[in-house]
Amino acid sequence: MGTYLDHAATTPLRPSVVALMTQSLLTQGNASSVHSFGQRARQVVEQAREDIAASLTADRNEVIFTSGGTEADNLAIQGLYSSRNRGDEFKRPIVISAATEHHAVLEPIEWLVANRGAQVHLLQTDINGHISLTELEQFLAQNAAEVALISLMWVNNETGVIQDIPAISRLAERFDVPVHSDAVAALGHMPVDFAASGLAAMSITGHKIGGPVGQGALLVSRKTKLDPIFHGGGHERGMRPGTLDPAGSSALALAVKSAVADLPAEVGAWLELNRRVVEGVASAVPEAILVAGELEVVSERVPNIVDFIFPGCSGDSLLFLLDACGVAVSNGSACTAGVTSASHVLLAMGYSQRDASSCVRVSLGHTSTESDIDAFLQYLPEAYERAKAAGFTS
Ligand SMILES: Cc1ncc(COP(=O)(O)O)c(C=O)c1O
């Protein structure tokens, strides 16, 4: 079957989720219909909403179902931008974010710049991927009246670095600016408490936690106003129209519940595996650099993501060579027409173009075992030598 160490891209469905979803697919009736079929379908959706809210310390009305993290990010960014500028056209054109964000955040912002008069202010990060609260405070002190929103991810999906989201929310609140966070890589890998976070909006997705692809949610705090980006019905408090999906919502809810319940045990297991990877790589390839390696695992970096730079080789080559040995890992870069491109995240953290093209991410999930790590470590030295010999294509 091979060795799967790319859980941050997507992780296998939990068997309990498959069982529930299969059963829920037979739910008959449109959840918006008033007859009893409709009411039963609605009950399934509302129970799912309640379960997600309870797992994330939110109110049930704060859970807006979406088709995943990308839609949740788009809805948060475009919806907040629109509502913050409603009535006084583009009086608040500034969107604050960081260059280390996922494309699901960066591209909606770019779209607002190209089409809705937005101005983007990207915060610098240090070599560990942390923004500076002082820089943010100084910027807000001078520009808060013109800021529509801040969007900063809770955990970076390439490096696993945790951003201090509650501190960012507290700071932004002083300036009356709403904060959205993409918590896709955080959920199930560190404690996520929506109420305590102080966030206006938070994106989650199912397929990173053992739920189905195509099921996610945007949590929107009760005091936050957010315009819809789709139009066509009053579903989801008017923020996200479309027929409700009982099977998908209940599957997402079970994945969220299970991921949150399993977190304490998983953290312990991932920590062990994380150590095994880090120590094994240090001994097999001593020149490898552990990205954000000075940060404390668990409190500053999630334990399920380990990102390395393997100097002198293309991350793409290493990935393909490991794949040929049956080991699936990932790198942050997109490979376009055989030309290696660098990870935009590592570039934003201050790494050179070369280093940012030489990264490989190992990511763990609920099915990971010691033998997965051992298979990776077994093939790594030879794959690295061959990848170095192949050189770079750009
Ligand atoms: C941090 C982050 N945000 C958003 C997404 C997009 O989520 P989805 O695949 O559910 O659209 C991903 C998935 O790769 C991600 O890692």
The ligand as an SDF file (V2000), in Angstrom:
LIG
                    3D

 16 16  0  0  0  0  0  0  0  0999 V2000
   -4.4250   26.2330    5.5770 C   0  0  0  0  0  0  0  0  0  0  0  0
   -5.4020   25.8100    4.5450 C   0  0  0  0  0  0  0  0  0  0  0  0
   -6.4340   26.6160    4.2590 N   0  0  0  0  0  0  0  0  0  0  0  0
   -7.3700   26.2850    3.3540 C   0  0  0  0  0  0  0  0  0  0  0  0
   -7.3000   25.0980    2.6740 C   0  0  0  0  0  0  0  0  0  0  0  0
   -8.3650   24.7650    1.6820 C   0  0  0  0  0  0  0  0  0  0  0  0
   -9.3180   23.9070    2.2420 O   0  0  0  0  0  0  0  0  0  0  0  0
  -10.2670   23.0220    1.2810 P   0  0  0  0  0  0  0  0  0  0  0  0
   -9.3720   22.0150    0.6380 O   0  0  0  0  0  0  0  0  0  0  0  0
  -11.2630   22.4200    2.2050 O   0  0  0  0  0  0  0  0  0  0  0  0
  -10.8940   23.9430    0.3030 O   0  0  0  0  0  0  0  0  0  0  0  0
   -6.2380   24.2180    2.9340 C   0  0  0  0  0  0  0  0  0  0  0  0
   -6.1280   22.9480    2.1780 C   0  0  0  0  0  0  0  0  0  0  0  0
   -5.1100   22.6360    1.6080 O   0  0  0  0  0  0  0  0  0  0  0  0
   -5.2630   24.5830    3.8910 C   0  0  0  0  0  0  0  0  0  0  0  0
   -4.2230   23.7890    4.1760 O   0  0  0  0  0  0  0  0  0  0  0  0
  1  2  1  0
  2  3  1  0
  2 15  2  0
  3  4  2  0
  4  5  1  0
  5  6  1  0
  5 12  2  0
  6  7  1  0
  7  8  1  0
  8  9  2  0
  8 10  1  0
  8 11  1  0
 12 13  1  0
 12 15  1  0
 13 14  2  0
 15 16  1  0
M  END
$$$$
